[in-house]
Amino acid sequence: MIDEGEYEALRQRMVHSLFDQMASQCVGTVAVDREARIVWMHEKYKQLVGIAGDVRGKPVEEVIPNSQMRHVVETGKAMFLDIMQFGERSLVVTRLPMRDEAGAVIGAIAFAMYESAEELKPLIAKYQRLHEELSRTRQELSKARRAKFTFTQIVGSGESIKEVKRLARRAAQMDSTVLLLGETGTGKELLAHAIHAASPRVNKPFVAINAAAIPETLLEGELFGAAAGAYTGADRRGREGKFQIADGGTLFLDEIGDMPLALQAKLLRVLQEREIEPLGSNKVIRVDVRIVAATSRDLGALVKQNQFRADLYYRLNVVPIRLPPLRERLEDVEDIASSILEDMAIQRGTPPRELTEPAVRALTSYDWPGNVRELYNMLERVVAVTDEPVLTADIIRRVLPKAPGAEAPAAVAGGVRPLDDVVKEVERAAILAALKEAGGMKTKAAQLLGISRASLYERMATHGLNGSEASSG
C-alpha cells in the first residue's frame, strides 16, 4: 500500500506537472500575492502585452488595467474562462486562487490561454445557438396569450345580463363565429375573454385586435402577417400576423364595422378557407382560429349603405349576442359600481368606498351613454377627488356629467309621452348642444358627452345628424 507521504509526493508531482503543461501551452502567465501585487510574470506575457522591465511588487491593475485578479484574491473563486481586453487585443484568460496548507488564499495565478478569442469561435457559436433558442422560446411564451376574464367577472343579476351570459356559455362550447353587438363600453371584449376561457380552446392563445385603432395601411400586415421585405421598413425576417399568433385559439376582432372594404374580402376568404396569405408572399398558411367579432355599429344598416359586405356580415352573424346598454339594466348599476370600487381599492391598497342608497339612486338617474366604461371613469374621478370612505349622493352628483344645454322636453298636453321618444329627444338635444359647444369638432363633442367618437358617429347617424346643424341657428 502507498503511505501518506507517497500520496503527498504524488499529488505534488501532479500539481507541478499540470502547472508546467499549462505554462508551456498558454501564451503567458502572471501571479499575484494576497494584496494583488505582482510576484511573477512570464516573459512571454510581457512580450505579448508589450511590458518591459521589472513589474514585481506593482498592483496588478497598474500593469494590466482590466485584470480581475484582485476579485479572485478577495473572493477566493476561480474564473475558469474569461475574455480580457488589453489595448486592441482580446486575451482568453483562466484565473485560479492559490491557497496555503490551511486553505487561506495567499494569492492567485492567471494563464492567458489564447492570444485572441478566435480559438473560442466553436464554443461561442454553440453558446449563441443556445441563447437564440432560449430567446425564441421566451418570445413564443410571451406571445401565448391567455384569457384575462371569466363569466364570474361579468357583474349583474338582471334578466338581460343573465340572458347574455347564458347565450355566451352556449356559444363557448361551440366553435362557430360569435358576433358581439352593443354600444361602446358595454363590455364586449370582457365577454370575448370569458367565451374563450370557457371554451375547449382555453389553453391556446387569445389574441385581440381593434380594427378601428390601426391605420388601414398597416391593418393587413397586422392581421395576416408580412413576408420579408414586403414593404419599406418591414422586418427582414418577416413577421407573423394575428391569425398565425392565435392559431389554435381565439382571435377577437373588435370594431369589425370599421374594417376597410378591401380587407373585408380577404377576411371573408380566411373564414371560408381557413388559410391566410401574408402580405407580399405567395405562400398559403393553414390556420385554425375561432373568431369572435364585435362592433358598436349597426352592421345591417352598413350593409344597406354598401359600407360593409353582406356576405361577410352573414358569415360573422352566426351566433349574435347583443349586450344591453347600462341604461337598460339600471338594476345592475349598484353591483357594478361596488365591484369597480372594490377593484380600485385593491389596486391602491386602501379600504373600499361604500355607496349610500341616495348615491345609488343618483347613479341610476343618469342614462350612461358611455355605459360601464363611463361608470368606471366617473368612479375613478370620485376616488381621485375625495377621501370620504362613504360616497353620498352629493359627491356623486358633483362629478356626474351634465349634457351641455340639454333640458328635458316638456310633457305634451293631454298625456304622457312614450319614454323612448323622450330619451331620443333628450339625446338628440344633448348631441346638438355638444357639437355647438365644440364648434363642430366631433372629437371634442364626444369628450363633452363622455362617449367615444365611434359612439358619437353612431348616435348622430341614428338621429339623422351630419354635424352641419351645429353651426346653424
Secondary structure as a PSIPRED ss2 file (coil, helix, strand):
# PSIPRED VFORMAT (PSIPRED V4.0)

   1 M C   1.000  0.000  0.000
   2 I C   1.000  0.000  0.000
   3 D C   1.000  0.000  0.000
   4 E H   0.000  1.000  0.000
   5 G H   0.000  1.000  0.000
   6 E H   0.000  1.000  0.000
   7 Y H   0.000  1.000  0.000
   8 E H   0.000  1.000  0.000
   9 A H   0.000  1.000  0.000
  10 L H   0.000  1.000  0.000
  11 R H   0.000  1.000  0.000
  12 Q H   0.000  1.000  0.000
  13 R H   0.000  1.000  0.000
  14 M H   0.000  1.000  0.000
  15 V H   0.000  1.000  0.000
  16 H H   0.000  1.000  0.000
  17 S H   0.000  1.000  0.000
  18 L H   0.000  1.000  0.000
  19 F H   0.000  1.000  0.000
  20 D H   0.000  1.000  0.000
  21 Q H   0.000  1.000  0.000
  22 M H   0.000  1.000  0.000
  23 A H   0.000  1.000  0.000
  24 S H   0.000  1.000  0.000
  25 Q H   0.000  1.000  0.000
  26 C C   1.000  0.000  0.000
  27 V C   1.000  0.000  0.000
  28 G E   0.000  0.000  1.000
  29 T E   0.000  0.000  1.000
  30 V E   0.000  0.000  1.000
  31 A E   0.000  0.000  1.000
  32 V E   0.000  0.000  1.000
  33 D E   0.000  0.000  1.000
  34 R C   1.000  0.000  0.000
  35 E C   1.000  0.000  0.000
  36 A C   1.000  0.000  0.000
  37 R E   0.000  0.000  1.000
  38 I E   0.000  0.000  1.000
  39 V E   0.000  0.000  1.000
  40 W E   0.000  0.000  1.000
  41 M E   0.000  0.000  1.000
  42 H C   1.000  0.000  0.000
  43 E H   0.000  1.000  0.000
  44 K H   0.000  1.000  0.000
  45 Y H   0.000  1.000  0.000
  46 K H   0.000  1.000  0.000
  47 Q H   0.000  1.000  0.000
  48 L H   0.000  1.000  0.000
  49 V H   0.000  1.000  0.000
  50 G C   1.000  0.000  0.000
  51 I C   1.000  0.000  0.000
  52 A C   1.000  0.000  0.000
  53 G C   1.000  0.000  0.000
  54 D C   1.000  0.000  0.000
  55 V C   1.000  0.000  0.000
  56 R C   1.000  0.000  0.000
  57 G C   1.000  0.000  0.000
  58 K C   1.000  0.000  0.000
  59 P E   0.000  0.000  1.000
  60 V H   0.000  1.000  0.000
  61 E H   0.000  1.000  0.000
  62 E H   0.000  1.000  0.000
  63 V H   0.000  1.000  0.000
  64 I C   1.000  0.000  0.000
  65 P C   1.000  0.000  0.000
  66 N C   1.000  0.000  0.000
  67 S C   1.000  0.000  0.000
  68 Q C   1.000  0.000  0.000
  69 M H   0.000  1.000  0.000
  70 R H   0.000  1.000  0.000
  71 H H   0.000  1.000  0.000
  72 V H   0.000  1.000  0.000
  73 V H   0.000  1.000  0.000
  74 E H   0.000  1.000  0.000
  75 T H   0.000  1.000  0.000
  76 G C   1.000  0.000  0.000
  77 K C   1.000  0.000  0.000
  78 A C   1.000  0.000  0.000
  79 M E   0.000  0.000  1.000
  80 F E   0.000  0.000  1.000
  81 L E   0.000  0.000  1.000
  82 D E   0.000  0.000  1.000
  83 I E   0.000  0.000  1.000
  84 M E   0.000  0.000  1.000
  85 Q E   0.000  0.000  1.000
  86 F E   0.000  0.000  1.000
  87 G C   1.000  0.000  0.000
  88 E C   1.000  0.000  0.000
  89 R E   0.000  0.000  1.000
  90 S E   0.000  0.000  1.000
  91 L E   0.000  0.000  1.000
  92 V E   0.000  0.000  1.000
  93 V E   0.000  0.000  1.000
  94 T E   0.000  0.000  1.000
  95 R E   0.000  0.000  1.000
  96 L E   0.000  0.000  1.000
  97 P E   0.000  0.000  1.000
  98 M E   0.000  0.000  1.000
  99 R E   0.000  0.000  1.000
 100 D C   1.000  0.000  0.000
 101 E C   1.000  0.000  0.000
 102 A C   1.000  0.000  0.000
 103 G C   1.000  0.000  0.000
 104 A C   1.000  0.000  0.000
 105 V E   0.000  0.000  1.000
 106 I E   0.000  0.000  1.000
 107 G E   0.000  0.000  1.000
 108 A E   0.000  0.000  1.000
 109 I E   0.000  0.000  1.000
 110 A E   0.000  0.000  1.000
 111 F E   0.000  0.000  1.000
 112 A E   0.000  0.000  1.000
 113 M E   0.000  0.000  1.000
 114 Y E   0.000  0.000  1.000
 115 E C   1.000  0.000  0.000
 116 S C   1.000  0.000  0.000
 117 A H   0.000  1.000  0.000
 118 E H   0.000  1.000  0.000
 119 E H   0.000  1.000  0.000
 120 L H   0.000  1.000  0.000
 121 K H   0.000  1.000  0.000
 122 P H   0.000  1.000  0.000
 123 L H   0.000  1.000  0.000
 124 I H   0.000  1.000  0.000
 125 A H   0.000  1.000  0.000
 126 K H   0.000  1.000  0.000
 127 Y H   0.000  1.000  0.000
 128 Q H   0.000  1.000  0.000
 129 R H   0.000  1.000  0.000
 130 L H   0.000  1.000  0.000
 131 H H   0.000  1.000  0.000
 132 E H   0.000  1.000  0.000
 133 E H   0.000  1.000  0.000
 134 L H   0.000  1.000  0.000
 135 S H   0.000  1.000  0.000
 136 R H   0.000  1.000  0.000
 137 T H   0.000  1.000  0.000
 138 R H   0.000  1.000  0.000
 139 Q H   0.000  1.000  0.000
 140 E H   0.000  1.000  0.000
 141 L H   0.000  1.000  0.000
 142 S H   0.000  1.000  0.000
 143 K H   0.000  1.000  0.000
 144 A C   1.000  0.000  0.000
 145 R C   1.000  0.000  0.000
 146 R C   1.000  0.000  0.000
 147 A C   1.000  0.000  0.000
 148 K C   1.000  0.000  0.000
 149 F C   1.000  0.000  0.000
 150 T C   1.000  0.000  0.000
 151 F H   0.000  1.000  0.000
 152 T H   0.000  1.000  0.000
 153 Q H   0.000  1.000  0.000
 154 I C   1.000  0.000  0.000
 155 V C   1.000  0.000  0.000
 156 G C   1.000  0.000  0.000
 157 S C   1.000  0.000  0.000
 158 G C   1.000  0.000  0.000
 159 E H   0.000  1.000  0.000
 160 S H   0.000  1.000  0.000
 161 I H   0.000  1.000  0.000
 162 K H   0.000  1.000  0.000
 163 E H   0.000  1.000  0.000
 164 V H   0.000  1.000  0.000
 165 K H   0.000  1.000  0.000
 166 R H   0.000  1.000  0.000
 167 L H   0.000  1.000  0.000
 168 A H   0.000  1.000  0.000
 169 R H   0.000  1.000  0.000
 170 R H   0.000  1.000  0.000
 171 A H   0.000  1.000  0.000
 172 A H   0.000  1.000  0.000
 173 Q C   1.000  0.000  0.000
 174 M C   1.000  0.000  0.000
 175 D C   1.000  0.000  0.000
 176 S C   1.000  0.000  0.000
 177 T C   1.000  0.000  0.000
 178 V E   0.000  0.000  1.000
 179 L E   0.000  0.000  1.000
 180 L E   0.000  0.000  1.000
 181 L E   0.000  0.000  1.000
 182 G C   1.000  0.000  0.000
 183 E C   1.000  0.000  0.000
 184 T C   1.000  0.000  0.000
 185 G C   1.000  0.000  0.000
 186 T C   1.000  0.000  0.000
 187 G C   1.000  0.000  0.000
 188 K H   0.000  1.000  0.000
 189 E H   0.000  1.000  0.000
 190 L H   0.000  1.000  0.000
 191 L H   0.000  1.000  0.000
 192 A H   0.000  1.000  0.000
 193 H H   0.000  1.000  0.000
 194 A H   0.000  1.000  0.000
 195 I H   0.000  1.000  0.000
 196 H H   0.000  1.000  0.000
 197 A H   0.000  1.000  0.000
 198 A C   1.000  0.000  0.000
 199 S C   1.000  0.000  0.000
 200 P C   1.000  0.000  0.000
 201 R C   1.000  0.000  0.000
 202 V C   1.000  0.000  0.000
 203 N C   1.000  0.000  0.000
 204 K C   1.000  0.000  0.000
 205 P C   1.000  0.000  0.000
 206 F E   0.000  0.000  1.000
 207 V E   0.000  0.000  1.000
 208 A E   0.000  0.000  1.000
 209 I E   0.000  0.000  1.000
 210 N E   0.000  0.000  1.000
 211 A C   1.000  0.000  0.000
 212 A C   1.000  0.000  0.000
 213 A C   1.000  0.000  0.000
 214 I C   1.000  0.000  0.000
 215 P C   1.000  0.000  0.000
 216 E H   0.000  1.000  0.000
 217 T H   0.000  1.000  0.000
 218 L H   0.000  1.000  0.000
 219 L H   0.000  1.000  0.000
 220 E H   0.000  1.000  0.000
 221 G H   0.000  1.000  0.000
 222 E H   0.000  1.000  0.000
 223 L H   0.000  1.000  0.000
 224 F H   0.000  1.000  0.000
 225 G C   1.000  0.000  0.000
 226 A E   0.000  0.000  1.000
 227 A C   1.000  0.000  0.000
 228 A C   1.000  0.000  0.000
 229 G C   1.000  0.000  0.000
 230 A C   1.000  0.000  0.000
 231 Y C   1.000  0.000  0.000
 232 T C   1.000  0.000  0.000
 233 G C   1.000  0.000  0.000
 234 A C   1.000  0.000  0.000
 235 D C   1.000  0.000  0.000
 236 R C   1.000  0.000  0.000
 237 R C   1.000  0.000  0.000
 238 G C   1.000  0.000  0.000
 239 R E   0.000  0.000  1.000
 240 E C   1.000  0.000  0.000
 241 G C   1.000  0.000  0.000
 242 K H   0.000  1.000  0.000
 243 F H   0.000  1.000  0.000
 244 Q H   0.000  1.000  0.000
 245 I H   0.000  1.000  0.000
 246 A C   1.000  0.000  0.000
 247 D C   1.000  0.000  0.000
 248 G C   1.000  0.000  0.000
 249 G C   1.000  0.000  0.000
 250 T E   0.000  0.000  1.000
 251 L E   0.000  0.000  1.000
 252 F E   0.000  0.000  1.000
 253 L E   0.000  0.000  1.000
 254 D E   0.000  0.000  1.000
 255 E C   1.000  0.000  0.000
 256 I H   0.000  1.000  0.000
 257 G H   0.000  1.000  0.000
 258 D H   0.000  1.000  0.000
 259 M C   1.000  0.000  0.000
 260 P C   1.000  0.000  0.000
 261 L H   0.000  1.000  0.000
 262 A H   0.000  1.000  0.000
 263 L H   0.000  1.000  0.000
 264 Q H   0.000  1.000  0.000
 265 A H   0.000  1.000  0.000
 266 K H   0.000  1.000  0.000
 267 L H   0.000  1.000  0.000
 268 L H   0.000  1.000  0.000
 269 R H   0.000  1.000  0.000
 270 V H   0.000  1.000  0.000
 271 L H   0.000  1.000  0.000
 272 Q H   0.000  1.000  0.000
 273 E H   0.000  1.000  0.000
 274 R C   1.000  0.000  0.000
 275 E E   0.000  0.000  1.000
 276 I E   0.000  0.000  1.000
 277 E C   1.000  0.000  0.000
 278 P C   1.000  0.000  0.000
 279 L E   0.000  0.000  1.000
 280 G C   1.000  0.000  0.000
 281 S C   1.000  0.000  0.000
 282 N C   1.000  0.000  0.000
 283 K C   1.000  0.000  0.000
 284 V C   1.000  0.000  0.000
 285 I E   0.000  0.000  1.000
 286 R E   0.000  0.000  1.000
 287 V C   1.000  0.000  0.000
 288 D C   1.000  0.000  0.000
 289 V C   1.000  0.000  0.000
 290 R E   0.000  0.000  1.000
 291 I E   0.000  0.000  1.000
 292 V E   0.000  0.000  1.000
 293 A E   0.000  0.000  1.000
 294 A E   0.000  0.000  1.000
 295 T E   0.000  0.000  1.000
 296 S C   1.000  0.000  0.000
 297 R C   1.000  0.000  0.000
 298 D C   1.000  0.000  0.000
 299 L H   0.000  1.000  0.000
 300 G H   0.000  1.000  0.000
 301 A H   0.000  1.000  0.000
 302 L H   0.000  1.000  0.000
 303 V H   0.000  1.000  0.000
 304 K H   0.000  1.000  0.000
 305 Q C   1.000  0.000  0.000
 306 N C   1.000  0.000  0.000
 307 Q C   1.000  0.000  0.000
 308 F C   1.000  0.000  0.000
 309 R C   1.000  0.000  0.000
 310 A H   0.000  1.000  0.000
 311 D H   0.000  1.000  0.000
 312 L H   0.000  1.000  0.000
 313 Y H   0.000  1.000  0.000
 314 Y H   0.000  1.000  0.000
 315 R H   0.000  1.000  0.000
 316 L H   0.000  1.000  0.000
 317 N C   1.000  0.000  0.000
 318 V C   1.000  0.000  0.000
 319 V E   0.000  0.000  1.000
 320 P E   0.000  0.000  1.000
 321 I E   0.000  0.000  1.000
 322 R E   0.000  0.000  1.000
 323 L C   1.000  0.000  0.000
 324 P C   1.000  0.000  0.000
 325 P C   1.000  0.000  0.000
 326 L H   0.000  1.000  0.000
 327 R H   0.000  1.000  0.000
 328 E H   0.000  1.000  0.000
 329 R C   1.000  0.000  0.000
 330 L H   0.000  1.000  0.000
 331 E H   0.000  1.000  0.000
 332 D H   0.000  1.000  0.000
 333 V H   0.000  1.000  0.000
 334 E H   0.000  1.000  0.000
 335 D H   0.000  1.000  0.000
 336 I H   0.000  1.000  0.000
 337 A H   0.000  1.000  0.000
 338 S H   0.000  1.000  0.000
 339 S H   0.000  1.000  0.000
 340 I H   0.000  1.000  0.000
 341 L H   0.000  1.000  0.000
 342 E H   0.000  1.000  0.000
 343 D H   0.000  1.000  0.000
 344 M H   0.000  1.000  0.000
 345 A H   0.000  1.000  0.000
 346 I H   0.000  1.000  0.000
 347 Q H   0.000  1.000  0.000
 348 R H   0.000  1.000  0.000
 349 G C   1.000  0.000  0.000
 350 T C   1.000  0.000  0.000
 351 P C   1.000  0.000  0.000
 352 P C   1.000  0.000  0.000
 353 R C   1.000  0.000  0.000
 354 E E   0.000  0.000  1.000
 355 L E   0.000  0.000  1.000
 356 T C   1.000  0.000  0.000
 357 E H   0.000  1.000  0.000
 358 P H   0.000  1.000  0.000
 359 A H   0.000  1.000  0.000
 360 V H   0.000  1.000  0.000
 361 R H   0.000  1.000  0.000
 362 A H   0.000  1.000  0.000
 363 L H   0.000  1.000  0.000
 364 T H   0.000  1.000  0.000
 365 S C   1.000  0.000  0.000
 366 Y C   1.000  0.000  0.000
 367 D C   1.000  0.000  0.000
 368 W C   1.000  0.000  0.000
 369 P C   1.000  0.000  0.000
 370 G C   1.000  0.000  0.000
 371 N H   0.000  1.000  0.000
 372 V H   0.000  1.000  0.000
 373 R H   0.000  1.000  0.000
 374 E H   0.000  1.000  0.000
 375 L H   0.000  1.000  0.000
 376 Y H   0.000  1.000  0.000
 377 N H   0.000  1.000  0.000
 378 M H   0.000  1.000  0.000
 379 L H   0.000  1.000  0.000
 380 E H   0.000  1.000  0.000
 381 R H   0.000  1.000  0.000
 382 V H   0.000  1.000  0.000
 383 V H   0.000  1.000  0.000
 384 A H   0.000  1.000  0.000
 385 V H   0.000  1.000  0.000
 386 T C   1.000  0.000  0.000
 387 D C   1.000  0.000  0.000
 388 E C   1.000  0.000  0.000
 389 P C   1.000  0.000  0.000
 390 V E   0.000  0.000  1.000
 391 L E   0.000  0.000  1.000
 392 T C   1.000  0.000  0.000
 393 A H   0.000  1.000  0.000
 394 D H   0.000  1.000  0.000
 395 I H   0.000  1.000  0.000
 396 I H   0.000  1.000  0.000
 397 R H   0.000  1.000  0.000
 398 R H   0.000  1.000  0.000
 399 V H   0.000  1.000  0.000
 400 L C   1.000  0.000  0.000
 401 P C   1.000  0.000  0.000
 402 K C   1.000  0.000  0.000
 403 A C   1.000  0.000  0.000
 404 P C   1.000  0.000  0.000
 405 G C   1.000  0.000  0.000
 406 A C   1.000  0.000  0.000
 407 E C   1.000  0.000  0.000
 408 A C   1.000  0.000  0.000
 409 P C   1.000  0.000  0.000
 410 A C   1.000  0.000  0.000
 411 A C   1.000  0.000  0.000
 412 V C   1.000  0.000  0.000
 413 A C   1.000  0.000  0.000
 414 G C   1.000  0.000  0.000
 415 G C   1.000  0.000  0.000
 416 V C   1.000  0.000  0.000
 417 R C   1.000  0.000  0.000
 418 P C   1.000  0.000  0.000
 419 L H   0.000  1.000  0.000
 420 D H   0.000  1.000  0.000
 421 D H   0.000  1.000  0.000
 422 V H   0.000  1.000  0.000
 423 V H   0.000  1.000  0.000
 424 K H   0.000  1.000  0.000
 425 E H   0.000  1.000  0.000
 426 V H   0.000  1.000  0.000
 427 E H   0.000  1.000  0.000
 428 R H   0.000  1.000  0.000
 429 A H   0.000  1.000  0.000
 430 A H   0.000  1.000  0.000
 431 I H   0.000  1.000  0.000
 432 L H   0.000  1.000  0.000
 433 A H   0.000  1.000  0.000
 434 A H   0.000  1.000  0.000
 435 L H   0.000  1.000  0.000
 436 K H   0.000  1.000  0.000
 437 E H   0.000  1.000  0.000
 438 A C   1.000  0.000  0.000
 439 G C   1.000  0.000  0.000
 440 G C   1.000  0.000  0.000
 441 M C   1.000  0.000  0.000
 442 K H   0.000  1.000  0.000
 443 T H   0.000  1.000  0.000
 444 K H   0.000  1.000  0.000
 445 A H   0.000  1.000  0.000
 446 A H   0.000  1.000  0.000
 447 Q H   0.000  1.000  0.000
 448 L H   0.000  1.000  0.000
 449 L H   0.000  1.000  0.000
 450 G C   1.000  0.000  0.000
 451 I C   1.000  0.000  0.000
 452 S C   1.000  0.000  0.000
 453 R H   0.000  1.000  0.000
 454 A H   0.000  1.000  0.000
 455 S H   0.000  1.000  0.000
 456 L H   0.000  1.000  0.000
 457 Y H   0.000  1.000  0.000
 458 E H   0.000  1.000  0.000
 459 R H   0.000  1.000  0.000
 460 M H   0.000  1.000  0.000
 461 A H   0.000  1.000  0.000
 462 T H   0.000  1.000  0.000
 463 H C   1.000  0.000  0.000
 464 G C   1.000  0.000  0.000
 465 L C   1.000  0.000  0.000
 466 N C   1.000  0.000  0.000
 467 G C   1.000  0.000  0.000
 468 S H   0.000  1.000  0.000
 469 E H   0.000  1.000  0.000
 470 A H   0.000  1.000  0.000
 471 S H   0.000  1.000  0.000
 472 S C   1.000  0.000  0.000
 473 G C   1.000  0.000  0.000
